[in-house]
Amino acid sequence: MAKEIKLSAELRKEENGNVKKIRKDGYVPAVIYGSGSDNKNIKVKHLDFQRVFSEAGEAHLIDINIDGGDPIKVIVKDTQKDPIKDSIIHIDFYQVDMNKKINTEIPLNFIGESKAVKEMGGTLVKNIGTLEVKCLPGNLVDGIDIDLTSLDDFHDVIRISDINLPQGMEAVIDANEMVAGVAEPAKEEEQKEEEKPEEESKEGEEEKKDEKDADAKGKEEGNK
C-alpha cells in the first residue's frame, strides 16, 4: 500500500477575476471534480502543494481536507504552469470512488545492472518511463520496479508482458511494447564508413579549389 499523503485546502469565495490575488497571497487556485460530486473551487498553499506533489505526483492518492471537513480522496489529474516563470498556476484534482477502477500512470523504477551494458559496452535504451495502468485507487503504488539484470545480451528486451504488476493492477497498453533493451556499440568498420563521406567531401572540395586556382592562373597568363 502507498503511504498516506494529506493536503489542506480552503474553499474559494473570490470570483474568478481574483485569481491573481489568490496567487499573490501564496495560494494556487484549484478545482475538485469527479465521482458524481459537484465541482469544488478551492485554493491550496503553493508551498504545501509543491511538497505534496513532489511525493505524490499523478499516481498517488491525496487526502484533501477542505476548511477542516472530512478528507476527500483525490489524485492530481492536471497542472497548468506559467510559461515564463514555470510555476504552477492551476491544479485539477480528480475525486476518486474507492470502489471504481481508474486509469493513471505509474513511474517505472529501473533497478539492477545489465550484463550487456556492464560487460559488453552496450547502451541502455529506456522506451518508456511511466506505465499506464488500470486499478482500484486503493491499489495504487509509488512505483513499479523494472529489473535490468535480465538483459544479458543485445537480443534481450523487457516487454510490458514481462513486468510483475502489483495485485489488482493491469497494464492498459500493448503487452508486446518494449520497455527497455540494450543497443549494441558501433563497430569500427561502421565508424570508418561514417567518417569516409566527410573525408571524401573535404578531398573533393580541395580538388575543386585547386582547379579554380589553376584556371585563374591560366587566365592571368593569357591576358599578359
Kinemage of the C-alpha trace (Angstrom):
@kinemage 1
@onewidth
@group {chain A} dominant
@subgroup {mainchain}
@vectorlist {calphas} color= white
{ca met a 1} P 0.000 0.000 0.000
{ca ala a 2} L 1.151 3.518 -0.788
{ca lys a 3} L 1.727 5.901 2.088
{ca glu a 4} L -0.912 8.417 3.160
{ca ile a 5} L -0.438 11.994 1.956
{ca lys a 6} L -2.531 14.884 3.285
{ca leu a 7} L -3.154 18.381 1.971
{ca ser a 8} L -5.135 21.246 3.499
{ca ala a 9} L -7.307 23.465 1.287
{ca glu a 10} L -9.812 26.306 1.519
{ca leu a 11} L -12.958 26.952 -0.469
{ca arg a 12} L -12.555 29.773 -2.977
{ca lys a 13} L -15.008 32.528 -2.168
{ca glu a 14} L -13.397 35.035 -4.503
{ca glu a 15} L -14.752 35.395 -8.014
{ca asn a 16} L -12.715 34.172 -10.992
{ca gly a 17} L -11.345 37.653 -11.580
{ca asn a 18} L -9.425 37.491 -8.305
{ca val a 19} L -7.171 34.535 -9.166
{ca lys a 20} L -4.238 36.952 -9.436
{ca lys a 21} L -4.800 37.993 -5.832
{ca ile a 22} L -5.022 34.332 -4.785
{ca arg a 23} L -1.634 33.653 -6.361
{ca lys a 24} L -0.162 36.849 -4.972
{ca asp a 25} L -1.184 35.684 -1.481
{ca gly a 26} L 0.807 32.460 -1.925
{ca tyr a 27} L -2.023 30.160 -2.977
{ca val a 28} L -2.804 28.166 -6.129
{ca pro a 29} L -6.406 28.099 -7.431
{ca ala a 30} L -7.712 24.571 -7.994
{ca val a 31} L -10.837 22.547 -8.717
{ca ile a 32} L -12.022 19.136 -7.486
{ca tyr a 33} L -14.313 17.146 -9.782
{ca gly a 34} L -15.345 13.571 -10.479
{ca ser a 35} L -17.040 10.637 -8.724
{ca gly a 36} L -20.511 12.080 -9.350
{ca ser a 37} L -19.977 15.002 -6.957
{ca asp a 38} L -20.340 18.720 -7.608
{ca asn a 39} L -17.242 20.624 -8.622
{ca lys a 40} L -15.474 22.351 -5.759
{ca asn a 41} L -13.439 25.509 -6.361
{ca ile a 42} L -10.631 25.570 -3.825
{ca lys a 43} L -7.228 27.064 -3.186
{ca val a 44} L -4.128 25.443 -1.667
{ca lys a 45} L -0.938 26.978 -0.360
{ca his a 46} L 1.688 26.934 -3.085
{ca leu a 47} L 4.469 25.632 -0.838
{ca asp a 48} L 2.229 22.924 0.656
{ca phe a 49} L 1.238 21.700 -2.791
{ca gln a 50} L 4.837 21.647 -4.017
{ca arg a 51} L 5.772 19.441 -1.066
{ca val a 52} L 2.826 17.105 -1.603
{ca phe a 53} L 3.222 16.936 -5.391
{ca ser a 54} L 6.909 16.007 -5.055
{ca glu a 55} L 5.758 12.951 -3.087
{ca ala a 56} L 2.506 12.101 -4.832
{ca gly a 57} L 2.980 13.068 -8.459
{ca glu a 58} L -0.020 11.991 -10.528
{ca ala a 59} L -0.105 8.383 -9.336
{ca his a 60} L -0.753 8.680 -5.622
{ca leu a 61} L -3.861 9.271 -3.531
{ca ile a 62} L -4.045 12.561 -1.656
{ca asp a 63} L -6.408 13.240 1.245
{ca ile a 64} L -7.610 16.827 0.832
{ca asn a 65} L -9.111 18.458 3.900
{ca ile a 66} L -11.266 21.482 2.975
{ca asp a 67} L -11.798 24.009 5.751
{ca gly a 68} L -11.424 21.338 8.427
{ca gly a 69} L -14.012 18.964 6.917
{ca asp a 70} L -13.748 15.235 6.223
{ca pro a 71} L -10.891 14.302 3.886
{ca ile a 72} L -11.634 13.789 0.192
{ca lys a 73} L -9.529 11.244 -1.671
{ca val a 74} L -8.179 12.655 -4.951
{ca ile a 75} L -5.365 12.315 -7.434
{ca val a 76} L -3.698 15.148 -9.350
{ca lys a 77} L -5.251 14.992 -12.800
{ca asp a 78} L -3.582 18.030 -14.378
{ca thr a 79} L -1.480 21.089 -13.581
{ca gln a 80} L -1.065 24.318 -15.530
{ca lys a 81} L 2.180 26.263 -15.446
{ca asp a 82} L 3.156 29.840 -16.123
{ca pro a 83} L 5.052 29.675 -19.459
{ca ile a 84} L 7.604 32.234 -18.291
{ca lys a 85} L 8.085 31.558 -14.569
{ca asp a 86} L 7.385 27.775 -14.884
{ca ser a 87} L 5.412 27.941 -11.623
{ca ile a 88} L 2.110 26.074 -11.126
{ca ile a 89} L -0.856 28.411 -11.585
{ca his a 90} L -3.807 25.958 -11.512
{ca ile a 91} L -4.499 22.401 -10.390
{ca asp a 92} L -7.154 19.860 -11.385
{ca phe a 93} L -7.879 17.262 -8.679
{ca tyr a 94} L -9.953 14.195 -9.546
{ca gln a 95} L -12.100 12.838 -6.708
{ca val a 96} L -11.993 9.037 -6.814
{ca asp a 97} L -14.514 6.392 -5.846
{ca met a 98} L -12.582 3.769 -3.890
{ca asn a 99} L -14.818 1.060 -5.399
{ca lys a 100} L -14.271 2.061 -9.024
{ca lys a 101} L -11.148 1.448 -11.105
{ca ile a 102} L -9.245 4.412 -12.519
{ca asn a 103} L -6.647 4.847 -15.249
{ca thr a 104} L -3.393 6.523 -14.287
{ca glu a 105} L 0.347 6.390 -14.973
{ca ile a 106} L 2.799 4.823 -12.528
{ca pro a 107} L 6.526 5.748 -12.616
{ca leu a 108} L 8.947 2.942 -13.516
{ca asn a 109} L 11.996 2.367 -11.299
{ca phe a 110} L 14.860 0.791 -13.238
{ca ile a 111} L 16.921 -1.320 -10.845
{ca gly a 112} L 19.873 -3.669 -11.194
{ca glu a 113} L 22.539 -3.641 -13.898
{ca ser a 114} L 22.508 -5.220 -17.334
{ca lys a 115} L 25.364 -7.582 -18.244
{ca ala a 116} L 25.151 -6.349 -21.838
{ca val a 117} L 25.830 -2.810 -20.613
{ca lys a 118} L 28.385 -3.555 -17.901
{ca glu a 119} L 30.494 -6.184 -19.672
{ca met a 120} L 29.742 -5.775 -23.385
{ca gly a 121} L 29.746 -1.984 -23.735
{ca gly a 122} L 26.127 -1.628 -24.784
{ca thr a 123} L 23.891 1.362 -24.167
{ca leu a 124} L 20.723 1.005 -22.111
{ca val a 125} L 17.631 2.126 -24.028
{ca lys a 126} L 14.527 3.028 -21.978
{ca asn a 127} L 11.479 3.128 -24.222
{ca ile a 128} L 9.044 4.369 -21.558
{ca gly a 129} L 9.415 5.956 -18.124
{ca thr a 130} L 5.855 5.500 -16.853
{ca leu a 131} L 3.268 2.782 -17.301
{ca glu a 132} L -0.432 3.458 -17.839
{ca val a 133} L -2.441 1.103 -15.646
{ca lys a 134} L -5.987 0.418 -14.508
{ca cys a 135} L -6.747 -0.424 -10.874
{ca leu a 136} L -8.772 0.467 -7.812
{ca pro a 137} L -7.493 3.629 -6.084
{ca gly a 138} L -6.541 1.576 -3.036
{ca asn a 139} L -4.135 -0.495 -5.155
{ca leu a 140} L -2.040 2.458 -6.314
{ca val a 141} L 1.689 2.224 -5.614
{ca asp a 142} L 4.561 4.724 -5.625
{ca gly a 143} L 6.373 2.979 -8.488
{ca ile a 144} L 6.936 -0.285 -10.352
{ca asp a 145} L 10.401 -1.890 -10.351
{ca ile a 146} L 11.955 -2.994 -13.644
{ca asp a 147} L 14.855 -5.431 -13.098
{ca leu a 148} L 17.546 -4.827 -15.728
{ca thr a 149} L 19.620 -7.899 -14.793
{ca ser a 150} L 17.610 -9.946 -17.314
{ca leu a 151} L 19.298 -8.045 -20.181
{ca asp a 152} L 22.256 -10.389 -20.703
{ca asp a 153} L 22.911 -9.635 -24.376
{ca phe a 154} L 21.855 -7.322 -27.191
{ca his a 155} L 18.948 -9.526 -28.227
{ca asp a 156} L 17.243 -9.415 -24.832
{ca val a 157} L 14.397 -6.960 -24.243
{ca ile a 158} L 11.934 -6.305 -21.447
{ca arg a 159} L 8.331 -6.017 -22.597
{ca ile a 160} L 5.147 -4.959 -20.829
{ca ser a 161} L 4.211 -8.644 -20.500
{ca asp a 162} L 7.423 -9.266 -18.520
{ca ile a 163} L 6.542 -6.790 -15.756
{ca asn a 164} L 5.403 -8.237 -12.449
{ca leu a 165} L 2.477 -5.913 -11.716
{ca pro a 166} L 1.123 -5.427 -8.190
{ca gln a 167} L -2.037 -7.330 -7.294
{ca gly a 168} L -5.204 -5.876 -8.776
{ca met a 169} L -3.353 -3.817 -11.391
{ca glu a 170} L -3.415 -4.275 -15.167
{ca ala a 171} L -1.470 -2.556 -17.919
{ca val a 172} L -3.517 -0.548 -20.401
{ca ile a 173} L -1.029 -0.515 -23.296
{ca asp a 174} L 0.011 -3.357 -25.637
{ca ala a 175} L 1.671 -6.238 -23.790
{ca asn a 176} L 4.271 -6.570 -26.565
{ca glu a 177} L 5.530 -2.997 -26.292
{ca met a 178} L 9.193 -2.763 -25.354
{ca val a 179} L 10.063 -1.211 -22.013
{ca ala a 180} L 13.854 -1.458 -22.179
{ca gly a 181} L 16.671 -3.022 -24.188
{ca val a 182} L 20.367 -2.620 -24.922
{ca ala a 183} L 21.795 -1.053 -28.080
{ca glu a 184} L 24.921 -2.693 -29.475
{ca pro a 185} L 28.031 -0.463 -29.645
{ca ala a 186} L 29.003 0.730 -33.128
{ca lys a 187} L 31.665 -1.458 -34.779
{ca glu a 188} L 34.972 0.002 -36.016
{ca glu a 189} L 34.054 -0.699 -39.649
{ca glu a 190} L 30.777 1.212 -39.260
{ca gln a 191} L 32.568 4.145 -37.635
{ca lys a 192} L 35.091 4.250 -40.503
{ca glu a 193} L 32.274 4.185 -43.077
{ca glu a 194} L 30.638 7.123 -41.297
{ca glu a 195} L 33.910 9.063 -41.396
{ca lys a 196} L 34.606 8.378 -45.097
{ca pro a 197} L 31.972 10.667 -46.662
{ca glu a 198} L 33.278 13.587 -44.644
{ca glu a 199} L 36.887 12.899 -45.654
{ca glu a 200} L 35.890 12.389 -49.313
{ca ser a 201} L 33.926 15.630 -49.213
{ca lys a 202} L 36.953 17.520 -47.906
{ca glu a 203} L 39.184 15.965 -50.604
{ca gly a 204} L 36.647 16.915 -53.298
{ca glu a 205} L 36.499 20.489 -52.047
{ca glu a 206} L 40.299 20.729 -52.107
{ca glu a 207} L 40.412 19.365 -55.686
{ca lys a 208} L 37.810 21.910 -56.836
{ca lys a 209} L 39.776 24.689 -55.156
{ca asp a 210} L 42.980 23.594 -56.921
{ca glu a 211} L 41.142 23.533 -60.280
{ca lys a 212} L 39.783 27.058 -59.714
{ca asp a 213} L 43.230 28.318 -58.790
{ca ala a 214} L 44.707 26.719 -61.945
{ca asp a 215} L 42.003 28.271 -64.165
{ca ala a 216} L 42.540 31.691 -62.628
{ca lys a 217} L 46.288 31.409 -63.112
{ca gly a 218} L 45.794 30.347 -66.744
{ca lys a 219} L 43.583 33.359 -67.442
{ca glu a 220} L 46.109 35.733 -65.941
{ca glu a 221} L 48.898 34.339 -68.150
{ca gly a 222} L 46.676 34.559 -71.231
{ca asn a 223} L 45.987 38.225 -70.592
{ca lys a 224} L 49.651 39.138 -70.422
